[in-house]
Amino acid sequence: MNLKDITLGQFFPGNSFLHRVDPRIKLAGLLVYLVALFLANWFVTYGMMLALLVWGCAVAHIRAKSLLGGMKPVIFLLIFTAVLNMFYTPGTPLVSFWIFTITYEGILHAFFMVVRILMLICATFLLTYTTSPLALTDGLESLLSPLKKVKVPVHELAMIMSIALRFIPTLIEETDKIMSAQRARGADFDSGGLIRKAKALIPLLVPLFISAFRRADELATAMECRCYCGGTGRTRMRELRLRPSDWLFLLGLVVVAVAVGLLAHMGL
């Protein structure tokens, strides 16, 4: 697997409709989409959620290759989830061997569970692909601003999340460089069993952690040099303002979520 293909946490600049939507609306819209996704329970409702996701990718000009590349780290989780659901869901037996029984309901449940996880991840990727880390920080801080009344450090929490998102592509690139350097010195990360592969990662993890701590120290020093002292009294270069199109976008998502909930109640 090429680590450069992993697009988790990356932002693709653009001028599409989704890029221009207010980050607060996108965060609220993602929450609405996730609620609707967990309400879906059959092909019709899952098809509606998939159609909405495909529409979002088409509008934002996000290629399928970018989304599929971000799925590689969760392949094992998807396989593990599917196997558990196939073997441990009671219903009409199809195949039985030893203590395991695969049921028709288990296959359906495993399929829907995998599809749900994939669409959940894709929706989250779509948010990060179309929203810069700075805009995400501002939107999250604005949504959580009522918590400031109970002394919750909202700005600091939003800043931590923003920095974490921004560091993901950097660490992936750093990992790829270290692996290439180790392979040039004869290291083998692909052959052997699970234990041997785990041992081969030790020479990779040590320099990666050292590099991560060094970058964190440099970032802290840079913030101190710019007199950063938290969110108290800070102003923004760009103030967030909601437009009618933002409200229409959120309203459309709510309508779809309500329709999915009603159809799911009807068993569709």
Sequence and secondary structure as in RCSB ss.txt:
>XXXX:A:sequence
MNLKDITLGQFFPGNSFLHRVDPRIKLAGLLVYLVALFLANWFVTYGMMLALLVWGCAVAHIRAKSLLGGMKPVI
FLLIFTAVLNMFYTPGTPLVSFWIFTITYEGILHAFFMVVRILMLICATFLLTYTTSPLALTDGLESLLSPLKKV
KVPVHELAMIMSIALRFIPTLIEETDKIMSAQRARGADFDSGGLIRKAKALIPLLVPLFISAFRRADELATAMEC
RCYCGGTGRTRMRELRLRPSDWLFLLGLVVVAVAVGLLAHMGL
>XXXX:A:secstr
  GGG  TT      SHHHHS HHHHHHHHHHHHHHHHH  SHHHHHHHHHHHHHHHHHHT  HHHHHHHHGGGH
HHHHHHHHHHHHH  SSEEEEETTEEEEHHHHHHHHHHHHHHHHHHHHHHHHHHHS HHHHHHHHHHHTGGGGGG
T  HHHHHHHHHHHHHHHHHHHHHHHHHHHHHHHTT  SSSS HHHHHHHTHHHHHHHHHHHHHHHHHHHHHHHH
TT   STT   SS     HHHHHHHHHHHHHHHHHHHHHHTT 
